[in-house]
Amino acid sequence: MVSAMSEPAAFTMEECLDYFRKALAEPESAPPWTDWWAIHGDWVERTFPMIDYVRLKHRGLLGAEQILHKLGELSNRGG
């Protein structure tokens, strides 16, 4: 539920990455991307490098997965 998420003013980069991890590993236990983005998109724009902001804005959770991979948290999937 959206109201259970942290307010952007009290949000940290680690909380953001935690949401990405949870949404990718256990999607049913995390708020839907569109709800999360509606609340946190402006914060992400101010906080992340522009390339990552654009990646998230246009690719959603695929962009989140790419960011976690770039940080060395995910291995290559598939072939």
Secondary structure as UniProt FT lines:
FT   HELIX           2..4
FT   HELIX           8..10
FT   HELIX           13..25
FT   HELIX           27..29
FT   HELIX           33..47
FT   HELIX           50..59
FT   HELIX           61..70
FT   TURN            71..72
//
